[in-house]
Amino acid sequence: MGGRIVNQLRHLPAWLTLACLPLAACAAPEAVKVDCAEAIRTLEINQCAQAEVQQAEQQLEDYLSAARQRYAQDSEALTALQSAQQSWGQFRQEHCAAVYSLWREGSIRGLMHNQCMLQQTRQRTHDVWQVYLTSMDNSTPVLPEPAVEAAE
C-alpha cells in the first residue's frame, strides 16, 4: 500500500508538493526536542512554558486524585471539591485570558498567558494540599507540600 501512495504522489503537480512542505514542517512541532535551558525563540519559549503548565496540571490532578481517595467515603466533601474545581477551572481560564488580552499586541502574550496558567495551577495545587491532604495535628501529609513559586 505504501508504494501505491508514493506512486500517486509522483503525479501531483510540483507546486502542490511545494505548497504542502510548510504544513508538513508545522504538523508535528513536538517532534523537535527543544532544550528549554537554551530556548531563545518565541516559539521555543512558548513550547517550554506550555510543557511546564502541563507538568503542573498533572501534579494538580495527582493531588486531586489523592484528595478524592482520602474523602471517598464523604460524598458531600467530594461534591464540594468537584464544584470548587469546576469553578476554579473557569476562573483560571477567564483570568488568564484577561492576561493574554493585556499583552495582545506583543509576541510575549503567549508566555504571559502560560505563566498565568502555571501560577494559578501551582497555587490551586497548594490549596488542595493544604485543605484536603494535611491534618490539624501536624501529622505527615498525604503528599508532600507542592511548590507554589516558579522554579528558576
C-alpha positions in Angstrom: 0.0 0.0 0.0 2.9 2.4 0.9 4.3 2.0 -2.7 1.0 2.8 -4.2 0.7 6.1 -2.2 4.3 7.1 -3.3 3.3 6.4 -6.9 0.2 8.6 -6.6 2.3 11.4 -5.0 4.6 11.4 -8.0 1.7 12.6 -10.2 0.9 15.6 -8.1 1.9 19.0 -9.6 5.2 20.3 -8.2 3.6 23.5 -6.9 1.2 21.4 -4.8 4.0 19.4 -3.3 6.0 22.6 -2.5 2.9 24.3 -1.1 2.4 21.4 1.4 6.0 21.4 2.7 5.4 24.3 5.2 2.4 22.4 6.5 4.4 19.2 7.0 7.0 21.1 8.9 4.4 22.5 11.3 2.4 19.4 11.6 4.4 17.9 14.5 6.2 20.6 16.5 6.7 18.1 19.3 8.8 16.0 17.1 11.6 18.6 17.5 13.0 18.4 21.0 13.6 21.9 22.5 16.4 22.5 25.0 14.4 24.8 27.4 17.6 26.0 29.1 18.8 27.3 25.7 15.4 28.5 24.3 15.6 32.0 22.8 13.0 32.0 20.0 9.4 32.8 20.9 8.1 29.5 19.6 10.6 27.6 21.7 10.0 29.6 24.8 6.2 29.1 24.4 6.7 25.4 24.0 8.8 25.2 27.1 6.2 27.3 29.1 3.4 25.0 27.8 5.3 21.9 28.9 5.7 23.4 32.3 2.0 24.1 32.5 1.2 20.5 31.5 3.5 19.2 34.3 1.8 21.5 36.8 -1.6 20.3 35.6 -0.5 16.7 36.0 0.7 17.4 39.6 -2.7 19.1 40.3 -4.5 16.1 39.0 -2.4 13.8 41.2 -3.2 15.9 44.3 -6.9 16.0 43.4 -6.9 12.2 43.0 -5.3 11.8 46.4 -7.9 14.1 47.9 -10.7 12.2 46.3 -9.3 8.9 47.7 -8.9 10.4 51.1 -12.5 11.6 51.2 -14.0 8.7 49.2 -16.5 7.9 51.9 -17.6 11.5 52.3 -19.9 12.3 49.3 -20.6 15.8 50.5 -16.9 16.7 50.6 -16.4 15.1 47.2 -19.3 17.1 45.7 -17.9 20.3 47.2 -14.4 19.5 45.8 -15.8 18.8 42.4 -17.8 22.0 42.3 -14.9 24.1 43.6 -12.6 22.6 41.0 -15.0 23.3 38.2 -15.4 26.9 39.4 -11.6 27.3 39.7 -11.1 26.0 36.2 -13.5 28.5 34.8 -11.8 31.3 36.8 -8.4 30.3 35.7 -9.4 30.3 32.0 -11.1 33.7 32.2 -8.3 35.3 34.4 -5.5 34.1 32.1 -7.5 35.1 29.0 -7.6 38.6 30.5 -3.8 38.5 31.0 -3.4 37.4 27.4 -5.6 40.3 26.3 -3.5 42.8 28.2 -0.4 41.6 26.2 -2.3 41.1 22.9 -0.1 43.5 21.0 3.2 41.6 21.7 4.8 38.3 21.0 5.1 37.8 24.7 1.3 37.3 25.1 1.6 33.5 24.8 4.3 33.4 27.5 2.3 35.7 29.8 -0.7 33.5 29.4 1.3 30.4 30.1 2.9 32.0 33.2 -0.6 32.9 34.4 -1.8 29.3 33.9 1.3 28.0 35.7 1.0 30.3 38.7 -2.7 29.7 39.1 -2.3 25.9 38.8 0.5 25.8 41.3 -1.5 27.9 43.7 -4.5 25.6 43.3 -2.4 22.5 43.9 -1.1 24.1 47.1 -4.6 25.0 48.2 -5.8 21.4 47.5 -2.9 20.1 49.5 -3.5 22.5 52.4 -7.2 21.9 52.7 -7.6 18.2 51.7 -4.3 16.5 52.3 -3.0 17.8 55.6 -4.2 17.3 59.1 -4.8 19.7 62.0 -2.5 17.6 64.3 0.6 18.3 62.1 0.9 14.6 61.2 2.6 13.7 57.9 0.5 15.0 54.9 -0.8 12.5 52.4 1.5 14.0 49.7 4.5 16.4 50.1 3.8 20.2 50.1 3.9 21.3 46.4 5.9 24.3 45.3 4.0 27.5 44.6 6.7 29.6 43.2 8.1 29.0 39.7 11.5 27.3 39.7 14.3 29.4 38.3 
